[in-house]
Amino acid sequence: MAEPSETPFDLLGGEPAVRRLVERFYDLMGRDEPALARLHVCDEGGQVARESRDRFALFLIGWLGGPQDYIAAHGHPRLRMRHARVPVDVAMRDAWMRCMRAAMAELDVPAPLRAFLDQRFAEVADFMRNRPG
């Protein structure tokens, strides 16, 4: 019997690696894309709040092929509906992608996996657009 293929979750390094990626992503967002960071719930220090970080990590773990704890806790992600209050245009999509690309690069995600994830993240980020331009 053939072994199941490794998921992006496994290839990245499991939950600890996903959580590191999320932490770096939001830290970079706070530093490099403050307007984007301010659209999130922030803590007293102006950083994206722990609850938002944990929720995104839980989502990303499942989206990458790991345990589906996000769905168990929060139901279907319904990404566009949950983000409808946020005006997502090309500039915001690109800012989000810059943060994720920088986080993956800084954490030395292997190039083939980074290219695969970059394509997947870009597809979702573009799908999230709800404003022209």
C-alpha positions, -999 to +999 in steps of 0.1 A: +000+000+000+014+034-010+020+060+017-003+090+015+013+121-001+026+147+023+005+178+026+018+213+025+011+213+062+035+184+067+061+198+042+061+231+061+068+214+094+034+210+110+016+232+135+047+248+150+059+260+116+025+273+106+023+292+138+057+307+132+047+317+097+015+334+110+035+353+137+061+365+113+033+374+087+015+396+112+047+411+127+058+421+091+023+435+084+025+457+115+059+470+105+056+472+067+018+475+060+003+494+090-028+504+071-035+467+065-027+458+101-052+484+114-080+466+097-075+438+122-083+439+159-052+452+175-038+450+210-028+479+232+006+480+215-009+484+180-001+449+169-026+424+154-042+408+185-035+373+197-071+362+190-067+372+153-033+355+150-046+323+166-077+322+145-057+326+112-032+300+124-060+275+130-075+283+096-042+280+078-034+247+095-065+232+081-062+249+047-027+235+043-040+199+050-035+196+087-062+190+114-095+206+106-099+223+140-109+256+125-140+241+110-148+222+142-146+255+162-159+281+137-177+262+109-170+267+072-145+295+066-168+315+042-138+338+035-155+363+013-185+366+037-163+370+068-142+397+050-171+415+034-167+445+057-131+450+045-127+468+011-102+445-006-088+460-038-057+452-058-035+473-035-047+455-004-043+421-020-008+430-030+001+443+005-012+410+020+009+391-005+040+411+002+037+402+039+031+365+033+060+363+007+084+381+031+074+358+060+079+327+039+113+339+027+124+349+062+115+315+076+134+298+048+104+279+034+120+256+007+118+272-027+095+245-043+070+247-014+072+285-013+064+286-051+034+263-046+021+282-016+027+316-033+005+305-061-022+292-038-021+323-016-023+345-047-054+327-059-072+331-026-060+367-022-073+376-057-106+358-049-110+380-018-111+412-039-144+429-035-135+463-049-123+473-084-088+486-088 
